């Protein structure tokens, strides 16, 4: 399969914001409370200023019934894409 190479990968925070938070009407503060993490940490992720750690990926995976790998792969793909620029 040939994937496009001209398109940058999305930051995992953008995916979290656009695919999970906004459609459900959940705030960063609300999700941070549910995940038992600091609001600042989650805000930095959502605002694309911080990557996803294994701990955060584990918490997001459990909450959204996804996998840890889903979140970590988003982060890795973004970092790889950013390194190519």
Backbone torsions as a table, in degrees:
resi	resn	phi	psi	omega
1	UNK	NA	132.4	177.1
2	UNK	-98.2	119.0	177.4
3	UNK	-97.4	148.5	179.4
4	UNK	-64.4	137.8	-179.9
5	UNK	-103.7	-8.1	-177.7
6	UNK	-86.3	-8.6	-177.0
7	UNK	-104.2	131.7	176.2
8	UNK	-75.9	148.0	175.9
9	UNK	-73.7	148.9	178.7
10	UNK	-75.5	145.3	174.7
11	UNK	-66.6	141.2	179.7
12	UNK	-59.3	-28.8	176.6
13	UNK	-66.3	-35.5	177.0
14	UNK	-66.7	-40.6	177.8
15	UNK	-63.8	-45.8	178.6
16	UNK	-59.0	-46.9	-178.1
17	UNK	-65.1	-50.9	-171.7
18	UNK	-81.3	-30.1	-175.9
19	UNK	-100.9	-20.0	-175.7
20	UNK	-120.3	-51.5	-175.7
21	UNK	-72.6	-57.0	-175.5
22	UNK	-59.3	-47.4	-179.7
23	UNK	-61.6	-30.7	-178.6
24	UNK	-91.8	-6.9	-179.3
25	UNK	68.9	29.8	-178.9
26	UNK	-95.9	138.4	178.1
27	UNK	-89.5	162.9	175.0
28	UNK	-60.3	-43.0	179.8
29	UNK	-60.4	-44.3	-179.6
30	UNK	-65.0	-44.0	-179.8
31	UNK	-68.5	-38.4	178.6
32	UNK	-60.2	-40.3	178.7
33	UNK	-64.9	-43.2	179.6
34	UNK	-64.3	-39.9	-178.1
35	UNK	-81.5	-9.1	-176.9
36	UNK	60.0	46.4	174.3
37	UNK	-128.1	163.9	179.7
38	UNK	-69.2	140.9	179.1
39	UNK	-57.4	-40.3	-178.5
40	UNK	-59.8	-42.4	179.1
41	UNK	-59.2	-48.3	-179.0
42	UNK	-68.9	-38.5	178.2
43	UNK	-61.0	-41.9	178.4
44	UNK	-63.1	-36.8	177.4
45	UNK	-66.8	-51.3	-177.4
46	UNK	-62.5	-32.8	179.1
47	UNK	-89.8	12.4	172.7
48	UNK	61.8	35.2	178.1
49	UNK	-109.3	-3.0	-177.0
50	UNK	-149.7	146.9	177.3
51	UNK	-84.8	-175.6	-179.9
52	UNK	-98.7	122.5	175.4
53	UNK	-85.1	166.6	177.5
54	UNK	-60.2	-39.5	179.9
55	UNK	-62.2	-47.7	179.4
56	UNK	-64.9	-41.5	178.2
57	UNK	-59.4	-40.3	179.3
58	UNK	-64.2	-43.4	-179.8
59	UNK	-67.5	-42.9	178.0
60	UNK	-64.4	-42.1	179.8
61	UNK	-61.1	-43.6	-180.0
62	UNK	-65.7	-42.5	-177.7
63	UNK	-69.6	-44.1	-175.3
64	UNK	-96.5	5.3	179.7
65	UNK	54.4	45.5	173.0
66	UNK	-111.4	-158.5	177.2
67	UNK	-117.3	157.2	174.5
68	UNK	-59.4	-40.8	-179.0
69	UNK	-61.1	-35.8	177.9
70	UNK	-54.3	-51.2	-177.9
71	UNK	-69.6	-43.2	-179.4
72	UNK	-67.7	-35.2	177.9
73	UNK	-68.6	-37.4	174.9
74	UNK	-59.5	-45.0	-179.0
75	UNK	-64.7	-45.2	-179.3
76	UNK	-63.9	-42.1	179.8
77	UNK	-64.4	-39.6	178.5
78	UNK	-64.7	-45.6	-179.3
79	UNK	-63.5	-39.6	177.7
80	UNK	-64.2	-43.6	179.1
81	UNK	-63.2	-42.3	-179.6
82	UNK	-65.9	-34.5	-179.8
83	UNK	-68.5	-27.4	-179.9
84	UNK	-76.4	-19.1	-177.1
85	UNK	-74.8	NA	NA
